[in-house]
Amino acid sequence: MANAEQERQKAEQQKAQQEQQLATQRQQLKALQDQLDEANNQLKRRKQQRIKNAQKEITQNELTDGNNQPINVTEDNVAQIEQEIDNWRQDQQTEWTQDKTDAQNELEQINQQLLKAHSTKANLESTNQELTKQNTQLQHNQQIMKNNIYNYKNQLVDTIAEHEPNHKVEQQLLKPNELPEAVSTSNGRQQHLRQTLKYLLDVTTQVLQKIKTTATNFINQVTKTLLPPINPQKPTQLQNSYVDFSSIQASTQKPNAQKEIRLMNDPIIKLKRAVLTATTEQLQKANEQTKKSLKQQVDNEWEL
């Protein structure tokens, strides 16, 4: 009985120990289950966050599936979607890298073009300054030329007004409804100044030619008066028929027949020769004729 009691107590102790161990194991199991549940909850929350993040990224980047349809992320396809997003990111990274390289190359080209443009701009500015300087000089020269032409025109008009004060510009060269006036008047002078330089030169040449013709005729008339009449039937009496050929020397001047003919026909030379060879009676006659001619000219101008 003592042994049986010991065995019973021993069994009860073992049973108590086993129950204690079982209680401890149950507590450990419960702790493990709680940890497992927490882990599952964390995984679930993590998965929900992954779904939310993936859906947000799809929405922000406006991503669609192969059929251009919206993508709906679920627990079943979140891993696949994340992989697709990773692939898309990699493609975007590659594309961005290429774009960055292209942009850098383009920027380098733009910088080179900009440097070239700066150089071209500097050259153009230098050229523009030179052209501006030349243009200013040309304008200055043009103004000087205009002033010279204007002064020359005034001189020509003065000459016309002095020798032919009643000269008028032709009607077809004036403005409509404008009447031609004499160059001696203010309006007539302006009408002449508006004409071309060639026109004024031609008019001045005509006026001077008329004056030259009048002067030449007058000189010829005086010359004719001063020179004795030539009688072809009465040859000139030679003073000496002897010629000393030893006294003749070669001239140092080359003969110029055209110049000699021109000098022989020059009215001034003819007048000088006539004055030198004229007699007192012929000089007196020429003086009277000159006075008469001058008086007639004064009377004509007074009548005008």
Secondary structure, 3 states (H helix, E strand, C coil): CHHHHHHHHHHHHHHHHHHHHHHHHHHHHHHHHHHHHHHHHHHHHHHHHHHHHHHHHHHHHCCECCCCCECCCCCCCHHHHHHHHHHHHHHHHHHHHHHHHHHHHHHHHHHHHHHHHHHHHHHHHHHHHHHHHHHHHHHHHHHHHHHHHHHHHHHHHHHHHHHCCCCCCCHHHCCCCCCCCCCCCHHHHHHHHCCCHHHHHHHHHHHHHHHHHHHHHHHHHHHHHHCCCCCCCCCCCCCCCCCCHHHCCCCCCCCCHHHHHHHHCCHHHHHHHHHHHCCHHHHHHHHHHHHHHHHHHHHHHHHC
